Amino acid sequence: MDLNKYSNSILPYIPFFYVIWSDDLLSASEIEVVKTAIKEDDSLNNEDKKQLGAWLDKSNPPQNEEIKQWQQLITNSGVTLIESEAFPLEAFARKVANFYCNSCSSNELLKQIELNLGIQPNHYNHLFNVEVIQQPFSDFYNGAEIDAILNKPFLKKINTFRTFLKQDTFNWNIETNKEKAREKVLSQVKLLAANGWGALAYPKAYGGEDNMECYASIFEHLMFIDGSLAIKFGVQFGLFGGSIHNLGSKRHHDQYLKATGETNLLGCFAMTETGHGSNVRGIKTTATYIHNEKALVIHTPGKNDNKEYIGNALDSKMASVFAQLIVNGKNRGVHAILVPLRNDKHEVLEGITVKDNGYKLGLNGVDNGKIWFNQVKVPVANLLDKYGRIDSDGNYESEIKNPNKRFFTMLGTLVGGRICVAKGALAGSKMALTVAIKHALQRRQFNDSLKVQEDLLLDYPTHQLRLIPKVATSYVYHVVLQKAMKEYAQNTSNDKRKIETQVAGLKACITWFATETIQECREACGGKGYLLENRIGDLKNDTDIFTTFEGDNTVLLQLAAKGVLSDFKSELNAGGFVSVLKLLRDRFSDKLATINPAYSNKTDKDHLYNPKFHLHAMDYRLRRLTDTAAMRIRGYIKKGVPSYQAFLKVQTHLLEVGKAYSEVLSIKWYYEFITDLPEGKYKNLLLQVGALHSLSIIRKDAAWYLEQGYLSSTKSKAIRQRVERLSTELRPHAHALVEGFGIPEHLVTAPIAN
């Protein structure tokens, strides 16, 4: 082999060029990165720069014989590739060059090429016929530091709770008997209450800390132990206690809230009915006021009007029952009433029937049941009367005169529960991803005939692509749900329509994401993922119901879409004819800007990784979908179609509006969070994570963008390649990213993750 054709200064570049042409890593824009480095490298003379520049010509690539010479040069050096180096390719290239000339020092410009192009060892270690000291993952990032960034506001409290969970009673084990599972979960809930964790969201006067945001994080952590524990905890303190806190007056708080937080009063939340599902306004249970007795009579009128799927139904002594309030023969809409279910001996009271729902797909540690009421009489004082009350003369009164507004104001108090459901689903995803990623960093499978050791699962691009984008999305949703809970907790007004619209869409998207993610993790772990001991089976079954409780996802997306359309209508009505003109002008300028070939064909890395592009693409989709949905509904109504039927005709369109709205909101809130972070490697990591999530979303909707002309086929292809590339770039940091979820080590009990 003739080495004289390569100068000493060119030698360190040869491994880079071998990787570039063997794996075809360079796009047209990235060639500029390499050219810039070569131009600034003072160790190269003009001839060297000319030679290297010629090797970057994609229209006239190096001949195969030349590339084979590079490979032979590398092999003959006998150098070991060490993956744990900070810049493994630059270090390897330097050692190769030093074998021949012994005069090469560290080259910062080569490091920049390695960093800017995201060239990771798993891109190229299979290309070199040399010894490879493999490192399953990089220690460049620290999971605990990521966790501290994500949970900064309540990190001290959360860490205290994580330590508290190091008790035998919280150890996870396989339990298939629902009675034993329920017994264990109830004892866990009581232990949590005894140590003040259940009452966190309540005012200090009732044993709490007035901290709904921290309560939501505690709820999420309970999912890492057992989904049944999280739900039982949420029903007792969030739904039952929350209804007293949010819908009751001070006398209700004084009488019941402290006892609820301490589990001296066990309660349930009886809203859903067998025959009416998500249609809360249409429930049939009645609460009829009898003035001369100062009492309310609670009654289930029909066979299918019973309360259904009520958590805590078998353990509770009291229920927060939602019923149509009838006062002086007039229906005042849905209100909540506290109804005792059992006496001190835990015997069911007269007029009440409770039946066990029996075994379910999951969450068998939760005692779900059905409840019927037959002319059950309770004092009028049991009416939770913050938004509507009955005065001493027997007349109904409320500060909110509009019944629709009053109804939605009452339901708005339940938004916190929807956020917790989404956080619980996301916690299930985090645990499943942690198990799947840690398994993939240990499990080996297949190799080529030259290697004795098989390859790690996570080194396969297909495995990276199925798991790492979902890790990225989990990060985005973590930030988003923290923001949503903050918005909810700090909103002191009665009007929570905006946050209700936001949470409706987020809950739907996140719980569907969890279902998809946990299934992917199960498959990624093969038969091991099917074993109960590895937790994924329980996570799959426990979170499946999350897509329909606290609101069916399809219904919630329509609710979100109607909120978007209401804002759209209000904006137009407020501005009148001027707003219509502005809308048309904006539409036209949008089309000119985005359907311009210079934009729809723009594929350079800086553009595709830019948050502004991600926000614009998703916002463009939302605006187009909103405009066209509004115009379609308007068109039907102008033809005389009733508004309800007009909405039905565009129902599938509305689902896309709701989904697009949630996607825009998510990435907007995520990038706002990142903007406030200090500059440094962790901010850069989280920007990469955001780019992977965003491009994955845009890629998923590529057909729509192509139909609209927003993307060209070239740009769509480039986005697909970038999703794959980013997954590979983040692969060395996958372990740190799942550690960044903050799941306590003692709770990651799956054998395949240890």
VEXLUMTI-292565 format. One record per residue (C-alpha): x, y, z. Coordinates in steps of 0.05 Angstrom, whole numbers, plus 5000, padded with zeros to 4 digits. Layout:
BEGIN
XYZ ...
This chain:
BEGIN
500050005000 502750674979 502351135040 506351685007 500151924971 497252145039 500552705077 501252665152 495953205159 490952815117 491852165155 487252355214 481752525164 481751845130 477551465183 472452035179 472051985103 471651235106 465651285153 462451825111 462751435046 461450745075 455150965112 453251545066 452451995126 453052665092 447253085066 448753675020 448354165078 452953755123 458353755069 458854495087 460454315159 466353885137 468654405086 468654945139 472854515186 477854355130 478255095112 479855285184 484854725196 491755055196 495154375198 493054275125 496654595066 493154805003 494354144969 491453765028 485354205028 484454104954 484953344962 479953315019 475253784983 475253324922 473252744967 467053134987 464253174916 457852754918 457352794842 464252484836 465452064898 472051714914 473151074874 471850404908 479250244904 480950874942 475850704997 478750005002 485650315012 482950725069 480050105101 486649735094 490450315123 485850305184 486149545192 493749515187 494550015243 491749505293 488750075333 483149925383 476650315378 474450525448 467150735450 467651065519 472251625493 468952315494 470252365419 471351635399 472251745324 477052325331 481151935383 481151315339 483151715278 488852045316 491451365339 491151095268 495051695242 500251645298 501550915279 504251165213 507351845230 507351905306 506352655303 498852765307 495853155365 488553245384 484753605329 479054055354 476254135284 475553395275 471953385342 467253915315 465753485254 464252885298 459753315343 456153705290 454753115245 452652685305 457252115284 456451585338 460350935347 454350525327 454650865259 461350575243 464150065293 461849505246 465849815189 472649745220 476249075221 479249255289 478149085362 472349475391 471849605465 464349695469 460750125519 453349995523 451950725537 455351385545 456351735612 456652415580 449952585611 447652435682 440552185693 440052505762 441853185733 436553115679 431452915733 433453535773 432153975712 425353665697 422853665769 426354285796 420354625830 418854035877 425253615873 426553635948 419453405965 419552875910 426152595934 423352556005 417552165977 422051705937 425751546002 419151426037 417350905985 423250476007 418750056051 417049326044 409649486039 410849835972 414649245942 411549015877 409548285870 405047865826 398047825857 392447525816 387147485872 383148135872 381148085945 388448035967 390448575918 385049035945 387048906017 394249076002 392549705963 387949966018 393349866070 398250256025 393350826017 392350866092 399950886103 400651446053 395051826087 398051736156 404352066132 400852666100 401652486027 394252416010 392353116036 397853495998 392953875954 388454076012 389054736050 393854736110 388054796158 385954096138 392653756141 395153926072 400154386038 395554705986 400154395933 396354075876 402554075831 406553655880 400553195892 400453045817 407752845819 406352385879 400652065839 405351945781 410451595826 405151135853 404250865782 411450625786 409250175845 402449945822 397050245778 391650025827 395050415883 395351045841 387950995822 385550825892 389751415918 386851865864 379651665878 380151765953 384052415956 383252705886 376152545864 372352445929 376452935970 377253395911 369653435901 368853655973 374554145967 372554445900 364954395901 363454455975 363255056022 367255166086 362554756129 363654156084 371154266088 370854316164 366553696171 369753226120 376353446089 381253286145 377952606157 378352456082 385752636080 387152176138 382751616109 378351636171 372851756120 373451316058 369551575999 367951475925 366151915866 359551695836 358652065770 358651575712 352351175697 351550525659 346750815607 349951495597 357551415595 361052065578 354552455575 354752745645 349453255630 344652685612 345352275675 338652035703 339851975779 335652505813 336352905878 329453185894 328753715947 323353626000 322554296034 318654106096 323853576113 329853996090 332153366054 334353115986 331752455960 336852085917 333851605867 335951165809 329851165763 331650605714 335449945710 341250265671 341350925710 345750635765 352650905780 357750475744 365150305751 365750695816 372650625847 372650525923 365450285920 366549685965 370750046018 367250716020 362750986075 360551576033 359551755960 359952415924 353852295880 352452705817 345052775804 339853215770 337753705825 330253805826 327854415866 320454625867 319254165808 324654495765 330954145743 336954565762 342054125728 347553665753 349953775824 354053355874 351153095939 354652725995 350852076007 352751596064 353350876038 354950476101 354550496176 360150426227 359649666220 360849746145 353749506130 350449796068 344850286088 337550186070 335650375999 342650285973 345149705930 352549605916 355149055870 362348885854 364348985782 368648365789 375148215754 377548715702 382948725649 387349085698 387249495763 384448915802 386949225867 381549755858 374549575884 370249815827 362749725836 355749915814 351150325859 343550395858 339450885901 332250755919 329051375950 335151505995 334052116039 339852566061 339853266094 339953856046 346454056081 349753486043 348953865978 355954105956 353654815945 359455255923 356155395856 348755275871 344855235937 337855205966 336155776013 332155736078 325655866040 326955275994 328955675933 334855515889 340156055881 346856115845 351556675827 352256345758 345556475726 346956115660 345655365671 350655165616 356155595646 354555325715 354954605691 361654705657 364255095717 362754495761 365954015712 371954485706 373854305777 375153595752 380653815704 385953645756 383552925754 384552895678 391553165686 393152625737 390352085691 394952335636 400852355684 399151645706 398951405634 405551755620 408651435682 406650755653 410250935589 416351165627 416750515666 415650085603 420950485565 425850425623 424949665624 425449605547 431450065540 435449755597 433849065569 436149285500 442749525530 444148825556 440648335509 444848125449 442247805385 445247645317 451947835288 455947765225 460447175213 466747555232 464647715304 464047245362 459747715404 452647855383 450248575376 446248945429 438949025412 439449785418 444949805366 439949595313 436950205277 430049875277 430349805353 432650525361 427050775317 421650395355 423750635424 427951275424 422751735391 417851505445 422951685499 423252375467 415752455466 415452235539 420052815556 415753315518 409353065552 412653085621 414153825613 407253955583 403453615640 407453995692 405554645657 398254435651 397854275725 401154945742 396155305698 390354935731 392755005803 394255745796 387755925760 383556225816 377656435772 371356025763 372256035687 376755455671 374455355599 381255495569 385055005612 379354495604 380054535528 387654455534 387253865582 381753515543 386153455482 392553305521 389252755562 386852415498 393452465461 397752255520 393551655541 393351405469 400851505466 401651085529 397550515501 401750515437 408350585474 407350035525 405249555469 411549735430 415749615492 412448945503 414248735432 421249025438 422548555497 419947945460 417547375504 420847685565 416048275558 410247785563 412347535632 408647865690 415047925730 417648435680 411848915695 410049095623 403948645622 401048985683 402749675657 399249495592 392949245626 392749785680 393350375633 388750115579 382650405615 385951095618 383651225546 376451215568 375951425641 375752145662 372852245593 372951805530 378652045486 374452115423 369452545461 375052955493 378353105426 371653375401 371153795464 378054075450 376154215378 369754575398 373955005445 378555185387 372655345342 369455765396 375756175402 376056235326 368856475324 369756965381 375857265347 372057365282 365857635316 369958125358 373558395297 367658375249 368958475175 376158695189 377658025221 374857645161 379358045115 385257915160 383757175160 383457155084 389857575079 393557125128 391256505091 393856785025 400557005054 401156325089 400255975024 405256414988 410456315042 409655575054 407855294986 413855664958 418655134929 424455464965 420955305031 417654645015 424254374989 428654655045 432254045075 438554295111 439854065182 439354765213 432454855184 429754165200 432354195272 429854905283 424154975334 421255535292 420255045235 416954535281 412255055311 410555345243 409054675211 404454445267 401155125275 399955155199 396454485203 392154705261 390155355227 388455015161 384354475196 380754995239 379155445180 376554875137 372454565194 369255245209 367755365135 364754665127 360254755188 358155445164 356655155095 352054625124 348455115169 347255595110 343855015075 339054945134 342454355168 341454415244 347954595280 348253925318 347753535252 352854005220 357753825274 356353085264 357853145190 364853405205 366152975267 372252625240 375053305218 374053555289 378252985317 384053215273 383053935298 383253705370 389453285358 393053835319 391354335375 394453875427 400653775386 401654525377 400454655451 405354095471 411254325429 409955065445 410154935520 416154475514 420354975475 418255535523 421055095580 427554985543 428355725527 428855875601 434355355613 441655585620 446055465560 449954825562 449954095544 443353925578 439654475540 442754205476 440553495494 433353725507 433254105442 435253465406 429653105443 424753645422 427053595349 426052845349 419052895378 417053455330 419753135267 416452475287 409752835292 410653185226 412952535194 406652185220 402352705185 406652715123 400852515077 396953135098 402953595089 404353305021 397053395000 397354125021 403954244985 407154455051 412453915042 415553674978 417152944970 424453114979 423253475045 418652915070 424152415056 429252855090 424852885153 424252125154 431852075149 432652585204 428052195251 432451585239 438751985246 436652325311 434651655340 441651405326 444952035353 441051965419 442351215424 448751295467 444751725515 438551275519 440651015587 441551715615 434851925586 430951365619 434751495684 432552215675 425351985684 427151955758 424151265772 427351045838 432050455826 428650025878 422150075840 425049825774 424049105795 423548775726 429148245722 430648415649 432149145669 437348945722 
